[in-house]
Amino acid sequence: MRELSEQELVRRDKVKSIREMGIDPFGHRFDRNDFALSLKEKYQDIDHDAFENMNDTARVAGRIMFIRRMGKASFFTIKDKTGSIQIYISINDVGEETYRLFKTADIGDIVGVYGKMMKTKTGEVTIKCLEYTHLVKALRPLPEKFHGLTDKEERYRRRYVDLIMNDDVRSTMILRSKIIRSIQNYMDNQGFIEVETPVLTTLLTGAAAKPFITHHHAQNLDMYLRIALELPLKRLLVGGLEAVYEIGRVFRNEGMDLKHNPEFTLMEAYLAYSDLDGMMDLTEGMFQTIARDVVGKMDYEWCGHLIHLDGSWKRISMVDAILEKTGIDFSREMTVQEALDLAKDNGIDVLEHEHTVGHIINLFFEKFVEEDLIQPTFLYGHPVEISPLTKKNPKDPRFVDRFELFIGGKEFANAYTELNDPIDQLDRFEVQIAEKDLGNDEANDIDMDFIEALEYGMPPAGGIGYGIDRLCMLFTESESIRDVILFPTMKPLD
């Protein structure tokens, strides 16, 4: 057991005093009908003297954030989900017993107040307390007001305290919720339906990533936490649900940094009879709808760049983007050895399982192009070797109909004209197994049930996946993924 601080001991003594008054220190239901922000907006333009002829009342509840005691009268501030409001309490209005109860209050306690609206001489909207209700005794003191939780690790670990002390954090999380709701409304209005698919799976499919492995005891079966949403959603296209999307958690057993968390929120969407261009139009519209309707602006300061979301976004092929930066033209036919020589000449290390022209093209892109794609850019035309689930380009089968959306040098979305040829798909799976045998532990398994589904016929379709956390980072202008996730993954304390 840890040793209690002096403040904590005093608060526990107050718990005993409150009980001796016949009051539960940890409270019961309180019916409120008003909130701080709406009250302040309603009364901010009314003059101080006008309140003398008014009898407007309010019933609020919240956490005490400030107390200024003045003998038989005091001011204190409570904070609810909308903001803070000042309360005036006097022994003459509430009586000696209630005022004695109020004197046990500490910053951090949760209370209910019923009272008459007023305004102080300094012009602050205030509630004159007529009924004071103790609801919850806080046994730990809050951090000092002007410093709060200064250690970022502690902020993320004790997010509940961070939300109490930091209005910006609270606003960010509320905005995230509104963004997700906007996405759902947008997708619904485009004719999609939202579905749910399994989190537990027996196969590693849908993305190149290391999985988390768990065990199903009843079946005595090792299972993966899903790394993507793709194949179950495409099965639904086969079943006739022609426009589907899912927003859900996925899990990748990888490192953590400013842009990555091992569990994160992904949205994937699939639209029958669409293609790559349809996914570009869907994406541009969704981002611009969020910017306009939720945040209210089209320009964002993010990671040292001013990002412009309005207008038509740039669309460029991967080989053309590499050509612009390096002068090397990968659109021409070349041997693996020629590509390896180019990689060596340009200081690019190539692993054994990357000994293909397609993998080397991707390595060139990652080194010379990716970080410079600042304004929204649809980068399309990926090599077939790095896109095992994607339809080949009919004009050049070395490449596939796929794009990635880059903003600020970071990937925001990954889209495809979906592969619906079961014979080609099985061949791609078998290539992935060969890569796994060469040491690529992120290669996909063969999903024979998915092959069977394709054999029944999947309509031509466009599909896309969005990193919702990174999207929220942009719209909240946050530079760390941990700032937009309520409970980021943390190493446990000793």
LINNORVEN-V695691 format. One record per pair of residues at least 12 apart in sequence whose ideal C-beta (glycine too) atoms are under 6 Angstrom apart, sorted by the first residue. I is the first residue (numbers start at 1). J is the second residue. D is the distance in Angstrom with one decimal. If there is no record, write none. Layout:
# LINNORVEN-V695691
i=<I | I>
j=<J | J>
d=<D | D>
This chain:
# LINNORVEN-V695691
i=<7 | 11 | 14 | 15 | 17 | 18 | 23 | 25 | 26 | 27 | 27 | 30 | 30 | 30 | 30 | 32 | 32 | 32 | 33 | 34 | 34 | 34 | 35 | 35 | 36 | 36 | 36 | 36 | 36 | 37 | 37 | 39 | 39 | 40 | 43 | 43 | 48 | 51 | 51 | 56 | 57 | 58 | 58 | 59 | 60 | 61 | 62 | 62 | 62 | 63 | 63 | 64 | 64 | 64 | 64 | 64 | 65 | 65 | 72 | 73 | 74 | 75 | 86 | 86 | 87 | 87 | 87 | 88 | 88 | 89 | 89 | 93 | 94 | 98 | 101 | 102 | 107 | 108 | 108 | 109 | 109 | 110 | 110 | 111 | 111 | 112 | 112 | 113 | 113 | 114 | 114 | 115 | 115 | 115 | 115 | 116 | 143 | 148 | 149 | 149 | 156 | 156 | 157 | 159 | 159 | 172 | 175 | 176 | 176 | 178 | 179 | 179 | 179 | 179 | 182 | 182 | 186 | 186 | 187 | 191 | 192 | 192 | 193 | 194 | 195 | 195 | 197 | 197 | 199 | 200 | 201 | 201 | 202 | 203 | 203 | 204 | 204 | 205 | 205 | 205 | 205 | 206 | 206 | 206 | 207 | 207 | 208 | 209 | 209 | 209 | 210 | 210 | 210 | 211 | 211 | 211 | 212 | 212 | 212 | 225 | 226 | 227 | 227 | 229 | 229 | 231 | 231 | 233 | 233 | 235 | 237 | 237 | 237 | 237 | 238 | 238 | 238 | 242 | 243 | 244 | 245 | 246 | 247 | 249 | 250 | 251 | 258 | 259 | 261 | 261 | 261 | 262 | 264 | 265 | 265 | 266 | 267 | 267 | 268 | 269 | 270 | 270 | 271 | 272 | 272 | 273 | 273 | 274 | 275 | 275 | 276 | 276 | 276 | 278 | 279 | 279 | 279 | 280 | 283 | 284 | 287 | 288 | 291 | 295 | 298 | 300 | 300 | 301 | 302 | 302 | 302 | 303 | 303 | 305 | 305 | 307 | 307 | 313 | 314 | 315 | 317 | 317 | 318 | 318 | 318 | 318 | 319 | 321 | 322 | 322 | 322 | 325 | 325 | 326 | 330 | 336 | 339 | 339 | 343 | 348 | 348 | 352 | 353 | 353 | 353 | 353 | 356 | 358 | 358 | 358 | 358 | 359 | 361 | 362 | 371 | 373 | 373 | 374 | 376 | 377 | 378 | 378 | 379 | 379 | 380 | 381 | 382 | 382 | 384 | 387 | 387 | 388 | 388 | 388 | 389 | 390 | 390 | 390 | 391 | 391 | 401 | 402 | 403 | 412 | 413 | 413 | 414 | 415 | 416 | 417 | 418 | 418 | 420 | 422 | 422 | 422 | 425 | 426 | 429 | 432 | 469 | 469 | 472>
j=<141 | 139 | 104 | 137 | 104 | 104 | 134 | 137 | 136 | 135 | 136 | 61 | 112 | 133 | 135 | 59 | 60 | 61 | 59 | 58 | 59 | 60 | 80 | 82 | 80 | 82 | 83 | 84 | 85 | 82 | 83 | 58 | 85 | 125 | 117 | 125 | 119 | 118 | 119 | 117 | 116 | 117 | 127 | 114 | 113 | 112 | 78 | 79 | 80 | 79 | 110 | 76 | 78 | 105 | 107 | 109 | 77 | 79 | 91 | 90 | 89 | 88 | 124 | 126 | 113 | 127 | 129 | 126 | 128 | 102 | 129 | 130 | 132 | 132 | 134 | 132 | 142 | 138 | 142 | 137 | 138 | 135 | 136 | 134 | 135 | 133 | 135 | 127 | 129 | 130 | 131 | 127 | 128 | 129 | 130 | 128 | 165 | 165 | 161 | 162 | 482 | 488 | 490 | 486 | 487 | 476 | 476 | 472 | 484 | 294 | 290 | 294 | 472 | 475 | 290 | 294 | 286 | 289 | 245 | 243 | 243 | 245 | 244 | 245 | 244 | 246 | 232 | 246 | 226 | 223 | 224 | 226 | 223 | 445 | 447 | 224 | 445 | 231 | 444 | 445 | 447 | 228 | 230 | 231 | 227 | 228 | 442 | 227 | 252 | 442 | 253 | 254 | 442 | 224 | 227 | 253 | 225 | 251 | 253 | 251 | 250 | 250 | 252 | 246 | 268 | 447 | 450 | 268 | 270 | 453 | 270 | 272 | 458 | 461 | 453 | 456 | 458 | 272 | 271 | 270 | 269 | 268 | 267 | 263 | 266 | 263 | 480 | 481 | 481 | 488 | 489 | 489 | 469 | 468 | 469 | 465 | 466 | 468 | 465 | 464 | 461 | 463 | 462 | 459 | 461 | 459 | 460 | 462 | 417 | 462 | 401 | 403 | 417 | 462 | 415 | 462 | 464 | 378 | 413 | 313 | 309 | 309 | 309 | 475 | 310 | 474 | 477 | 477 | 408 | 474 | 477 | 408 | 479 | 374 | 408 | 407 | 408 | 376 | 377 | 378 | 380 | 381 | 365 | 379 | 381 | 382 | 331 | 369 | 364 | 365 | 369 | 368 | 369 | 368 | 361 | 357 | 357 | 360 | 360 | 363 | 367 | 438 | 435 | 438 | 439 | 440 | 385 | 383 | 384 | 385 | 386 | 385 | 383 | 386 | 409 | 406 | 409 | 408 | 407 | 406 | 403 | 405 | 404 | 406 | 403 | 399 | 400 | 402 | 400 | 400 | 402 | 428 | 432 | 444 | 419 | 402 | 416 | 419 | 417 | 419 | 417 | 416 | 415 | 470 | 464 | 466 | 465 | 464 | 463 | 462 | 461 | 463 | 458 | 451 | 454 | 455 | 454 | 451 | 446 | 444 | 481 | 484 | 484>
d=<4.9 | 5.2 | 4.6 | 5.4 | 5.7 | 5.9 | 5.7 | 4.2 | 5.5 | 3.8 | 4.9 | 5.1 | 4.1 | 5.9 | 5.9 | 5.0 | 5.5 | 4.6 | 5.1 | 4.1 | 5.9 | 5.2 | 5.5 | 4.5 | 5.2 | 5.2 | 4.5 | 5.6 | 3.9 | 3.6 | 4.5 | 5.7 | 6.0 | 4.8 | 5.9 | 4.8 | 4.7 | 4.9 | 5.6 | 4.4 | 5.5 | 6.0 | 5.6 | 4.7 | 5.4 | 4.3 | 3.7 | 5.0 | 3.8 | 5.2 | 5.2 | 5.6 | 5.7 | 5.9 | 5.5 | 5.0 | 5.0 | 4.9 | 4.3 | 4.1 | 5.4 | 5.7 | 5.5 | 4.4 | 5.4 | 5.1 | 5.4 | 5.3 | 5.1 | 5.9 | 4.1 | 5.7 | 5.4 | 5.2 | 5.8 | 5.6 | 5.9 | 3.4 | 4.8 | 5.8 | 5.2 | 4.6 | 3.9 | 5.9 | 5.6 | 3.8 | 5.6 | 5.9 | 5.3 | 5.8 | 4.0 | 4.3 | 4.8 | 4.4 | 4.7 | 4.6 | 5.9 | 4.1 | 6.0 | 5.7 | 5.2 | 5.2 | 5.2 | 5.8 | 6.0 | 4.8 | 5.6 | 4.7 | 5.7 | 5.2 | 5.7 | 5.7 | 5.7 | 5.8 | 5.1 | 4.8 | 5.2 | 5.2 | 5.2 | 5.1 | 4.3 | 4.9 | 5.9 | 5.9 | 5.2 | 5.5 | 3.7 | 5.9 | 5.5 | 4.8 | 5.3 | 5.4 | 5.7 | 4.4 | 5.2 | 5.8 | 4.8 | 5.3 | 5.1 | 5.8 | 5.0 | 2.9 | 3.8 | 5.5 | 4.9 | 4.0 | 4.2 | 4.4 | 4.1 | 5.6 | 4.3 | 5.9 | 6.0 | 4.2 | 5.5 | 5.9 | 4.4 | 4.9 | 5.0 | 3.8 | 5.5 | 5.8 | 5.4 | 5.1 | 4.2 | 5.9 | 4.9 | 5.8 | 5.2 | 4.9 | 5.6 | 5.5 | 5.2 | 5.6 | 4.7 | 5.6 | 4.8 | 3.8 | 5.0 | 5.6 | 3.8 | 6.0 | 4.6 | 5.5 | 4.7 | 5.0 | 4.8 | 5.7 | 5.2 | 5.4 | 5.6 | 5.1 | 5.0 | 4.0 | 5.6 | 5.9 | 4.6 | 5.6 | 4.4 | 5.5 | 5.5 | 4.4 | 5.2 | 4.2 | 5.0 | 5.8 | 5.8 | 3.6 | 4.5 | 4.9 | 4.8 | 5.9 | 4.8 | 4.6 | 4.0 | 4.4 | 4.5 | 5.2 | 5.8 | 5.7 | 5.7 | 5.9 | 4.9 | 5.4 | 4.2 | 5.9 | 5.7 | 5.5 | 5.3 | 5.4 | 5.6 | 5.0 | 5.6 | 5.1 | 5.2 | 6.0 | 6.0 | 4.2 | 4.5 | 4.5 | 5.7 | 3.7 | 5.5 | 5.8 | 5.0 | 5.9 | 4.5 | 4.8 | 5.1 | 5.9 | 6.0 | 4.5 | 5.3 | 5.4 | 4.9 | 5.8 | 4.6 | 4.2 | 5.2 | 5.0 | 6.0 | 5.8 | 5.0 | 4.3 | 5.9 | 4.5 | 4.6 | 2.7 | 5.9 | 3.2 | 5.8 | 5.4 | 5.1 | 5.1 | 4.1 | 3.7 | 5.9 | 5.8 | 5.1 | 4.9 | 4.8 | 5.9 | 5.1 | 5.9 | 3.8 | 4.8 | 5.6 | 4.5 | 5.2 | 4.4 | 5.1 | 4.4 | 5.3 | 5.9 | 5.7 | 4.8 | 4.5 | 5.5 | 4.7 | 4.5 | 3.5 | 4.9 | 5.1 | 5.8 | 5.7 | 4.8 | 5.0 | 3.8 | 5.1 | 5.9 | 4.4 | 4.8 | 4.2 | 5.2 | 3.7 | 4.8 | 6.0 | 5.4 | 4.2 | 4.4 | 5.2 | 5.6 | 4.2>
